[in-house]
Amino acid sequence: MKTLMTACALSLALASAAQAADLTVELTGAQARGGKIHSTLTTEETFFRPGGREVDSDPADGTVTVTFADLPPGDYAFMAYHDENGDGKMATAPGGMPTEGWALSNSDKLMGPPTFEVMKFTVPAEGATVQVPLVYGSGR
């Protein structure tokens, strides 16, 4: 009986792993300004709430690659900011315009505040690679 239970548990673990996908995000237009690029991947449930997956990357001129491993297939939204001054938040000018680099999935489709419906993209079972541009404000 113990062997059968172990075999069932192993089968479930392998089936789960087989459904996990990797997402590679290529942040284009990055600038080597110091600090870190803070990236967050969210589901609809974690959109602008705690619980998303987070990765910090070193900035470089050109493209910075961020990978989120072992994701279940589904819809996700991506956001990032280049925390140049290391204060852990997006720096803004009076009026709220960002002065540090920022990136949102599907930012070219935004017509107002970001929503999950506009920002979402699908990660299939085989994984995906998406390109998201980093946009820099007028702070420099």
N, C-alpha and C positions, 0 to 999 in steps of 0.2 A: 504494500500500500504506500509506504514512504517513497519508494522508487517511482511509482506512478504519479504521486503528487509532485515530486521533483521534476519529472519529465513534463508535466503540465505547466508548471511554473516556468521552466526553461522555454517551452514553446510560446507561451504568452510573451515573455521577454524578447524573444527573437522576432515575433510578429510585430511587437511595438517598435523595436529598433528598425525593422524593415520599412516602417511607415514614417520614420524620422527623416527630415530633409535638412539640407544646409542652405542658408541664404547668404549670398555674397552681395554686399552693397559697395559699389564703386562711387566714392564721393569725388566728383570732378570739380576742378577749379579751386582746389585747396591751396592755401598759402602757408608757408613755413614762418609763422609769426610767433612761435613759442606757445607755451601752455599745452592744453590737451584738446582734442576733439571728442566731445561726449555724445555718444549715439545711443538712442533708445528705440527698441522695437516693441510695438504694442499690439494687442488684440483689441477688439471692440470693448471688452470688459476692462482693460487696463489703460485705455486711451485717456491721456492726461490725468491718470491716477497711478498710485504705487502698484508695482507688480510687473512692469515691463522688463524685458531683458536689456541690460546696459553694457556698453563697451566703451572704454577710453582708449584713444589712439594718439600716437605722436603725429603732429602735423608735418606735412612736407609739401613742397610745391608740386602741383599737378594733381594726381589721383591718389587718394588714401583709400585702402581697401579694408572693409570691416566684414567679419564673418560671424554669423549667428548659427551655431551648430545644433543638430538634433531637434528641429522644429516639427511639430505635427503639421501636415498640410492644412492650409486654410488662409484666411484673410488677415493681413497685417498692415500696420501703418508705421512709417519710419520717420524719425526726427533726429536732428543733431544740431549742436552749436559748438563753435570753436571758442572755448573758454581761454582766451588769450591771457587774461590777467589772473587766472587761477582762483577766482572768488566763488566758483561753484554755481554761477548763474549767468544768464544772458545779460550782457551789458546793453543798456539802451540810452538813447539821447532823450532830452526833454520831449515829451510827446509820444514816447514809446517806440520809436524806430530803433531796430537793433543796430548796434555799432560793432558787434562781433559777428563773425560768420555764422550762418544758419542754413539748415537744409530741411525740407519737408518732402516726403514722397508726393508725387503729383502736384507739386507747387504751381506748375503752369496752369492747373485747372482751378486754382483757388479764386473765389470771388467774394472774399470776406473772411471771417474767422475760420481757422481750419476745423474740419469735421472728419470723423472717421470715414464716413461715406465717400467723401471726396478723396481722402488720402490713401484709402485702402488699395492693396494689390494682392493677388493670390500667389501663394507659394505652393506649387504642386508637389506630389509625393517624391518626384525626382530632384527637387530643389530648384533654385533659380539664382540668377544674377541680375541685379537692377542697377541702373545708374541714376544718381541723384546729385544735382549740382549744389555746391556750397555757394551761397551768396554773401558777399561782404558789404557791410554798411559803410557809412562815410566817416567812421571814427578815426580813420587814418588817412 
